Amino acid sequence: MVKSSHGFRSGTRNKLKQRPDMRPPITKFLQEFKDGERVLLMPEPSSHHGMPLPRWKGVAGTITGKRGRAYMVQIQDGHMKKTFIVRPEHLKRD
Protein backbone atom coordinates (compact mmCIF):
# COMPACT_ATOMS: atom_id res chain seq x y z
CA MET A 1 0.00 0.00 0.00
CA VAL A 2 0.91 3.63 -0.36
CA LYS A 3 2.08 5.41 2.77
CA SER A 4 -0.55 7.88 4.01
CA SER A 5 0.19 11.58 4.07
CA HIS A 6 0.59 13.48 7.33
CA GLY A 7 0.36 16.97 5.86
CA PHE A 8 -0.90 20.24 7.28
CA ARG A 9 -4.59 19.53 6.62
CA SER A 10 -4.65 15.74 6.98
CA GLY A 11 -7.72 14.39 8.81
CA THR A 12 -9.65 17.65 8.53
CA ARG A 13 -12.31 16.77 5.94
CA ASN A 14 -15.11 17.82 8.31
CA LYS A 15 -13.22 20.28 10.53
CA LEU A 16 -12.30 22.60 7.66
CA LYS A 17 -15.29 22.02 5.38
CA GLN A 18 -16.97 25.09 3.92
CA ARG A 19 -19.89 25.35 1.53
CA PRO A 20 -19.05 27.32 -1.66
CA ASP A 21 -21.94 29.76 -1.09
CA MET A 22 -20.76 30.55 2.46
CA ARG A 23 -17.54 32.36 1.57
CA PRO A 24 -16.59 35.11 4.04
CA PRO A 25 -17.04 38.80 3.22
CA ILE A 26 -13.96 40.81 2.25
CA THR A 27 -14.16 42.74 5.55
CA LYS A 28 -13.08 39.58 7.39
CA PHE A 29 -9.74 39.73 5.54
CA LEU A 30 -9.32 43.45 6.24
CA GLN A 31 -10.14 43.53 9.98
CA GLU A 32 -7.69 45.27 12.31
CA PHE A 33 -6.65 44.35 15.85
CA LYS A 34 -4.77 46.22 18.57
CA ASP A 35 -2.04 44.94 20.90
CA GLY A 36 -3.45 43.27 24.00
CA GLU A 37 -6.79 42.45 22.36
CA ARG A 38 -8.25 38.98 23.07
CA VAL A 39 -8.98 36.83 20.00
CA LEU A 40 -10.05 33.29 19.12
CA LEU A 41 -8.11 31.21 16.58
CA MET A 42 -10.72 30.16 14.01
CA PRO A 43 -9.16 28.82 10.77
CA GLU A 44 -10.84 30.12 7.60
CA PRO A 45 -10.80 27.17 5.14
CA SER A 46 -10.89 29.30 1.98
CA SER A 47 -7.57 30.99 2.83
CA HIS A 48 -4.53 28.78 3.42
CA HIS A 49 -1.91 31.47 4.13
CA GLY A 50 -1.25 32.22 7.79
CA MET A 51 -3.60 29.49 8.98
CA PRO A 52 -2.98 27.95 12.41
CA LEU A 53 -3.05 24.16 12.72
CA PRO A 54 -6.58 22.74 13.14
CA ARG A 55 -5.51 21.53 16.61
CA TRP A 56 -5.74 25.15 17.84
CA LYS A 57 -9.26 25.81 16.50
CA GLY A 58 -11.27 27.82 19.06
CA VAL A 59 -8.32 28.54 21.38
CA ALA A 60 -8.22 32.05 22.90
CA GLY A 61 -5.08 34.18 22.78
CA THR A 62 -3.79 37.74 22.99
CA ILE A 63 -2.42 39.92 20.19
CA THR A 64 1.22 40.75 20.97
CA GLY A 65 2.36 42.41 17.75
CA LYS A 66 2.12 42.58 13.98
CA ARG A 67 4.29 41.16 11.18
CA GLY A 68 3.34 42.47 7.77
CA ARG A 69 -0.33 41.61 7.28
CA ALA A 70 -0.30 38.95 10.02
CA TYR A 71 -0.61 39.24 13.78
CA MET A 72 1.43 37.57 16.50
CA VAL A 73 -0.94 35.77 18.86
CA GLN A 74 0.25 34.41 22.21
CA ILE A 75 -1.64 31.50 23.79
CA GLN A 76 -1.23 29.56 27.02
CA ASP A 77 -0.70 25.81 26.47
CA GLY A 78 -0.54 24.29 29.93
CA HIS A 79 2.45 26.00 31.58
CA MET A 80 3.99 27.10 28.26
CA LYS A 81 3.34 30.28 26.32
CA LYS A 82 3.27 29.80 22.55
CA THR A 83 3.29 32.44 19.83
CA PHE A 84 1.58 32.01 16.46
CA ILE A 85 1.79 34.22 13.39
CA VAL A 86 -1.76 34.32 12.02
CA ARG A 87 -3.48 36.36 9.33
CA PRO A 88 -6.60 38.34 10.34
CA GLU A 89 -9.10 36.14 8.46
CA HIS A 90 -8.31 33.33 10.92
CA LEU A 91 -8.99 35.49 13.99
CA LYS A 92 -12.25 36.35 15.74
CA ARG A 93 -12.78 38.86 18.56
CA ASP A 94 -13.33 37.15 21.92
Helices and strands as residue ranges (DSSP letters): G 20-22, H 26-29, E 38-41, G 54-56, E 60-67, E 70-77, E 80-86, G 88-90, E 91-93
